[in-house]
Amino acid sequence: MAVNNTSYNIKKFEVGNYDISESIAYMKYYESVLSPAIIFEVIIAENEGILSGSRGGGGLVGGEECLIDISTSSSGSDEQSQFKFLEKGKLYLRTIKNADPSSQNNVYTLIITTAGALINETSRCSMRYEGKISDIVSTIADNSFVNYGSGKSDFQVEETENTYSFIGNVRKPFHTITWLAKKSIPIDGGSKKNTDGSAGFFFYEDRDGYKFRSVDNLCNTKNLKDSIPTFTQSELSEPNKDTRNKILSASFDTNTDILENLRLGMFSNVNYFWNALDMTTQCLQYNLNDNYANQMKTLESTASPYTVPLGLEQSPSRIMFSILDTGSLEKTGYVENVIDLIPNQPKYQAQSIVRYNLIFSQTVTITVPINTLLRIGNVIECQFLQTGGDGTDKLRSGNYLIAEISHQFSDNAAYTGLKLIRDSYSEV
């Protein structure tokens, strides 16, 4: 008997007073490491008068609570694989698009998001904050979108090594935490010598809750060797075999662009910083070769820096100017250990710019049978076919970080789309 790895069953899909599970024509679930909010996009085709309320229940206007339970071929008894959103206060109807309540055969789109995205719009960071950035992030979240009413959510915050002080300036929590992510370094991620080290965090939401994780530790595969799933591209059709981890299609969106990377200053850049504390200007040169592999945790542990022609990797290709706010928010107007503190801020800023550019230097989009075990931030191994020949493409195969996930349900079949990124090639 053939194994159907794309099957699914909508057990419950309630929006306000309505169960719309029988009226769903198409549904897409989306999450990204660049977004602090998950999203459902649901296309409804019905003639029962749900919008206008002629079916009873008052109709749909937006803001209704949503409860979702979908079983798939990848669902098991463990909670990690369950595709359920049954907590009260978790999901809400954000908006209704292309709606015509007077139509007999109405087709419209529902956009559903989490409570935190709505709470973020009514919350502001108006305090003076100081201390470890990870502690500040937890404080902001606890005072806004995490512990709000019945829509409480888990928040996994990775500890940072550096501290910071600033005034919230009435900015929204999501904006503030994303801004802090660029200034954060992980524990043991920053060296005191020159510009060695790595900085940069992601702030995002997946099905389990919110995450504040460093790029380095997401890419650290040292302790994941036995738990990294492998997905394989194959031209062979094997209807009686479990093909849950088969790559059905692959598109290499971006490979390393040497010219663009030179423009971004990824290999070497010069940073000028004006210090408001002592009215001086500093100059720092950052070189990728000083940091790669030894200081950064790359997806391929044996990776080496990209080959740059003409020896240009040592020549600064971008000049940046920034203003440091060191000391401008100190309570006494005096900064202790100023000699140790001042050099680190520009160093971390230079590190984060390069780290973000590096992790997105290679992107590939793949489609696999529905797999609700996967999360953004997971590392997977991909084995791609060699173009025009037999065997595996050893250069492009290897470990990738999941940057975006899209579960799509339609035509009695469900698939998972993955946007994968990585910072290094495999050794050939």
Secondary structure, DSSP 8 states (H G I E B T S, - for coil): ----TT-EEEEEEEETTEE-GGGEEEEEEEEETT-SS-EEEEEEEE-S-TTTTTTSS----S--EEEEEEEETT--SSGGG-EEE-STTSEEEEEEES--TT-SSEEEEEEEEEHHHHHHTT--B-SEEEEEHHHHHHHHHHTTTSSSTT----EEE--BS-EEEEE-TTB-HHHHHHHHHTT--BTT-B-SSTT-B---EEEEEETTEEEEEEHHHHH--TTTTTT--EEEE-----TTS--TTEE-EEEEEE---HHHHHHHTSSEEEEEEEETTTTEEEEEEEEGGGTTTTTS--SSTT------GGGGGGS---EEEEEE-TTTT-SSS--TTHHHHTTHHHHHHHHHHHHHHHHTSEEEEEEEE--TT--TT-EEEEE-B-TTSSSB-TTT-EEEEEEEEEEEEETTEEEEEEEEEES-----
